[in-house]
Amino acid sequence: MTGEFRKWPEFSWLSDTDTWKSAEKITAGIDIGTTSSQAAVFADDELFGYASIHTGADFTLAANTVIAKALASSALSVGDIGTIAATGFGRRNVLYATKTQDEISCIAKGARFIYGPAVTTVLDMGGQTTKAILLHEWDRVREFEVSDKCATGMGRHIETAAEILRVPLTEMGDRSLETENDPEPVSTTCFNFAYSEMMSLFREGYKEDMYKENEVIASYLFAVAWRILGTVGKLAPLDIGDIKIKEVLGFTGGLAKNKGITKRIERELNITAIEGKHDPQLAAAIGAALLA
């Protein structure tokens, strides 16, 4: 079946209380990305509901669907929400939004909600871009960097690789860690080169020692991690060369759930990322709702 292996599970949650009825302020954040879309609804400062879906080709349809899933069976409707902030690549397609917000501010605000005040470095890894963000202690962006064009589309390409390899996307990270020795990454110069070289690893005679399937996945995800590290390396303060960060690190975005990437980033930075209380894919939507 087309798309069987590249799919990741959509999810949603709704509070079993009716606190929104007594709330002084109800806000929502909608994050429309190229690969996934998220919605988060707050009643005052409490998270009331959220959802994450595949964006698909129609951004407007994705915006309508994701808020409907976030509100689910509650009696709360879009018309009851005082302020709705849209962010992400398709934010202009959220026709019911009352305002728009830039992604960096939303990711930063959402990361602080998910990881708490301790997190000072946020690495957002999405379908199209990677963003490395440094935060002030007082909850403001200090500095940020966005991946260059050579790293564009990493998340989407990983979905394509899963389909071609016929390995479920949700298993790729774990399988890449099931190797006796972590192989060298494929090309880290350009992500498209990395993708082409990964496919070449299956060709007989390309390398003296043929890679096993898990080793191919490992080599590929290592290259993705290395490209992401290049974005991190542009931030200060860093020990350039070794690329070591001194702040507390938190991952956000869909690729934050791929251990084959996060574990290799942690290894290269010699750091362990902090654990969050909510799904990292919700960060921008949560931040948008809090900034609404």
C-alpha positions as CSV (number, residue, x, y, z in Angstrom):
1,M,0.0,0.0,0.0
2,T,1.4,3.4,-1.0
3,G,2.4,5.4,2.0
4,E,2.2,2.5,4.4
5,F,5.7,2.7,5.8
6,R,6.2,6.5,5.8
7,K,3.2,7.1,8.1
8,W,3.5,8.1,11.7
9,P,0.6,7.9,14.1
10,E,-1.6,10.9,14.5
11,F,-2.8,11.7,18.0
12,S,-5.1,13.9,20.1
13,W,-6.1,14.5,23.7
14,L,-8.9,16.3,25.4
15,S,-9.4,17.2,29.1
16,D,-12.2,15.3,30.8
17,T,-13.2,18.4,32.6
18,D,-15.3,21.4,31.5
19,T,-13.0,24.0,33.0
20,W,-13.3,26.1,29.8
21,K,-16.8,27.1,30.9
22,S,-15.4,29.1,33.8
23,A,-12.2,30.2,32.1
24,E,-11.6,34.0,31.8
25,K,-9.5,33.4,28.6
26,I,-9.6,30.7,26.0
27,T,-6.8,30.6,23.4
28,A,-5.6,28.3,20.7
29,G,-2.5,27.8,18.7
30,I,-2.4,26.2,15.2
31,D,0.9,25.1,13.6
32,I,0.6,24.2,10.0
33,G,3.8,22.6,8.8
34,T,4.7,21.0,5.5
35,T,4.5,17.5,6.9
36,S,2.4,17.7,10.1
37,S,-0.1,20.1,11.6
38,Q,-0.8,20.7,15.3
39,A,-3.4,22.5,17.4
40,A,-3.4,23.3,21.1
41,V,-6.2,24.8,23.1
42,F,-5.8,26.5,26.5
43,A,-8.4,27.4,29.1
44,D,-6.6,30.2,31.0
45,D,-3.1,28.7,31.6
46,E,-4.2,25.1,31.5
47,L,-3.9,22.9,28.4
48,F,-7.4,21.8,27.5
49,G,-6.9,19.8,24.3
50,Y,-4.5,19.1,21.4
51,A,-4.1,17.2,18.2
52,S,-1.5,16.3,15.6
53,I,-2.3,15.2,12.0
54,H,-0.7,14.8,8.6
55,T,-0.9,18.0,6.7
56,G,-1.5,16.7,3.3
57,A,-1.8,18.9,0.2
58,D,-4.5,21.2,1.4
59,F,-3.3,23.5,4.2
60,T,-6.8,24.9,4.8
61,L,-8.3,21.5,5.2
62,A,-5.5,20.5,7.6
63,A,-6.2,23.7,9.7
64,N,-9.9,22.9,9.9
65,T,-9.3,19.2,10.7
66,V,-6.7,19.7,13.4
67,I,-8.7,22.1,15.4
68,A,-11.8,19.9,15.2
69,K,-9.7,17.0,16.5
70,A,-8.3,19.1,19.3
71,L,-11.8,20.1,20.4
72,A,-13.1,16.6,19.8
73,S,-16.3,15.8,21.6
74,S,-16.3,18.8,23.9
75,A,-19.0,21.4,23.6
76,L,-16.4,24.0,22.9
77,S,-16.4,25.4,19.4
78,V,-14.0,27.6,17.4
79,G,-16.4,30.5,17.9
80,D,-15.9,30.2,21.7
81,I,-12.1,30.7,21.4
82,G,-11.2,34.3,22.1
83,T,-7.8,34.4,20.3
84,I,-6.4,31.9,17.8
85,A,-2.8,32.3,16.7
86,A,-1.5,30.6,13.6
87,T,2.1,29.8,12.9
88,G,4.2,27.5,10.6
89,F,4.6,27.3,6.9
90,G,0.9,27.4,6.2
91,R,-0.2,29.9,8.8
92,R,-1.9,32.1,6.2
93,N,-4.2,29.2,5.4
94,V,-5.8,29.2,8.9
95,L,-8.8,31.2,7.9
96,Y,-10.3,31.3,11.3
97,A,-7.1,32.7,13.0
98,T,-7.2,36.1,14.7
99,K,-3.5,36.6,14.4
100,T,-0.2,35.1,13.2
101,Q,3.0,34.4,15.1
102,D,6.6,33.7,14.0
103,E,7.7,30.1,14.4
104,I,10.9,30.9,16.5
105,S,9.0,32.7,19.2
106,C,6.3,30.0,19.3
107,I,8.8,27.1,19.5
108,A,10.7,28.9,22.2
109,K,7.6,29.5,24.3
110,G,6.2,26.0,23.7
111,A,9.6,24.4,24.7
112,R,9.6,26.3,28.0
113,F,6.1,24.9,28.7
114,I,7.0,21.4,27.7
115,Y,10.5,21.3,29.4
116,G,10.2,23.9,32.1
117,P,12.4,26.9,32.9
118,A,15.6,24.8,32.9
119,V,15.8,24.5,29.1
120,T,18.0,27.1,27.5
121,T,18.9,25.5,24.2
122,V,16.1,24.3,21.9
123,L,16.7,22.2,18.8
124,D,13.6,22.1,16.6
125,M,13.7,19.4,13.9
126,G,10.9,19.4,11.4
127,G,9.9,18.2,8.0
128,Q,11.6,21.0,6.1
129,T,14.0,22.9,8.4
130,T,16.0,22.7,11.6
131,K,16.1,25.6,14.1
132,A,18.6,26.0,16.9
133,I,17.4,28.5,19.5
134,L,19.1,29.9,22.6
135,L,16.9,31.3,25.3
136,H,17.4,33.9,28.0
137,E,16.5,32.9,31.6
138,W,13.6,35.2,31.4
139,D,11.8,33.4,28.6
140,R,12.9,35.3,25.6
141,V,14.9,34.3,22.5
142,R,18.6,35.2,22.8
143,E,19.8,33.9,19.5
144,F,18.7,31.5,16.8
145,E,20.0,29.8,13.6
146,V,18.0,28.1,10.8
147,S,19.4,25.3,8.7
148,D,20.7,26.2,5.2
149,K,19.3,24.9,1.9
150,C,21.6,21.9,1.9
151,A,19.6,20.5,4.8
152,T,16.1,21.3,3.5
153,G,13.5,18.6,3.6
154,M,15.2,16.2,6.0
155,G,12.1,15.0,7.7
156,R,10.2,14.5,4.5
157,H,13.1,12.7,2.9
158,I,13.2,10.3,5.9
159,E,9.6,9.4,5.2
160,T,10.5,8.7,1.6
161,A,13.4,6.5,2.7
162,A,11.2,4.6,5.0
163,E,8.8,3.8,2.1
164,I,11.7,2.7,-0.2
165,L,13.3,0.6,2.4
166,R,9.9,-0.8,3.5
167,V,10.8,-0.1,7.1
168,P,8.1,1.6,9.2
169,L,9.1,5.2,9.9
170,T,8.5,4.7,13.7
171,E,11.0,1.8,13.7
172,M,13.9,3.5,11.8
173,G,15.5,5.2,14.8
174,D,15.5,2.1,17.0
175,R,16.7,-0.1,14.2
176,S,19.6,2.3,13.4
177,L,20.8,1.8,17.0
178,E,20.8,-2.0,16.7
179,T,24.2,-2.3,15.0
180,E,27.4,-3.7,16.5
181,N,29.4,-0.7,15.4
182,D,28.0,2.6,14.3
183,P,29.0,3.1,10.7
184,E,30.4,6.3,9.3
185,P,27.7,8.7,8.0
186,V,27.0,9.0,4.3
187,S,27.6,12.4,2.7
188,T,27.1,15.3,5.1
189,T,27.9,18.0,2.5
190,C,24.3,18.1,1.2
191,F,21.2,16.2,2.4
192,N,20.3,15.2,-1.2
193,F,23.8,13.7,-1.6
194,A,23.3,11.8,1.6
195,Y,20.0,10.4,0.4
196,S,21.6,9.3,-2.9
197,E,24.6,7.7,-1.2
198,M,22.3,5.8,1.2
199,M,20.6,4.1,-1.7
200,S,24.0,3.3,-3.3
201,L,24.9,1.3,-0.2
202,F,22.6,-1.4,-1.4
203,R,24.4,-1.7,-4.7
204,E,26.8,-4.6,-5.0
205,G,30.4,-3.5,-5.2
206,Y,29.8,0.0,-4.1
207,K,31.7,-0.7,-0.9
208,E,34.1,-3.6,-0.2
209,D,32.0,-4.6,2.8
210,M,28.3,-4.6,2.0
211,Y,26.2,-2.8,4.7
212,K,23.4,-4.7,6.4
213,E,20.0,-2.9,6.3
214,N,20.2,-1.6,9.9
215,E,23.7,-0.3,9.1
216,V,22.4,1.6,6.1
217,I,19.7,3.2,8.2
218,A,22.3,4.0,10.8
219,S,24.7,5.6,8.3
220,Y,21.8,7.7,6.9
221,L,20.4,8.9,10.2
222,F,24.0,9.7,11.4
223,A,24.3,12.0,8.3
224,V,21.0,13.7,9.2
225,A,22.2,14.2,12.8
226,W,25.5,15.6,11.5
227,R,23.7,18.1,9.2
228,I,21.6,19.2,12.2
229,L,24.8,19.6,14.3
230,G,26.0,22.1,11.7
231,T,23.1,24.3,12.6
232,V,23.8,24.0,16.3
233,G,27.4,24.8,15.6
234,K,26.5,28.3,14.4
235,L,25.2,29.2,17.8
236,A,27.3,30.8,20.6
237,P,28.6,30.1,23.1
238,L,30.0,26.9,21.7
239,D,33.4,25.2,21.7
240,I,33.8,25.4,18.0
241,G,35.3,22.2,16.6
242,D,34.0,19.9,19.3
243,I,30.6,21.6,19.2
244,K,29.8,21.3,22.8
245,I,26.9,23.2,24.4
246,K,26.9,24.2,28.0
247,E,23.1,24.9,28.4
248,V,20.3,22.5,29.0
249,L,19.0,21.0,25.7
250,G,15.5,20.2,24.7
251,F,14.3,18.7,21.4
252,T,11.2,19.7,19.6
253,G,9.6,18.9,16.2
254,G,8.7,15.5,14.7
255,L,12.3,14.3,14.4
256,A,12.7,14.8,18.1
257,K,10.9,11.4,18.3
258,N,13.5,9.6,16.2
259,K,16.1,8.1,18.6
260,G,18.5,7.4,15.7
261,I,18.9,11.1,15.3
262,T,18.6,12.4,18.9
263,K,20.9,9.8,20.5
264,R,23.6,10.6,17.9
265,I,23.3,14.3,18.5
266,E,23.5,13.7,22.3
267,R,26.6,11.6,21.7
268,E,28.4,14.1,19.6
269,L,27.5,17.0,21.9
270,N,28.3,14.9,25.0
271,I,25.1,15.9,26.6
272,T,21.7,14.3,27.5
273,A,18.6,16.2,26.5
274,I,16.0,17.0,29.1
275,E,12.8,15.0,29.3
276,G,9.5,16.9,28.6
277,K,6.0,16.5,29.9
278,H,4.3,16.7,26.5
279,D,4.9,15.5,23.0
280,P,7.7,17.6,21.4
281,Q,5.8,17.8,18.1
282,L,3.3,20.2,19.9
283,A,5.8,22.9,20.8
284,A,5.0,25.5,18.2
285,A,1.2,25.1,18.6
286,I,1.5,25.3,22.4
287,G,3.7,28.4,22.1
288,A,1.3,30.0,19.6
289,A,-1.6,29.5,22.1
290,L,0.4,30.9,25.0
291,L,1.3,34.0,22.9
292,A,-2.2,34.5,21.5
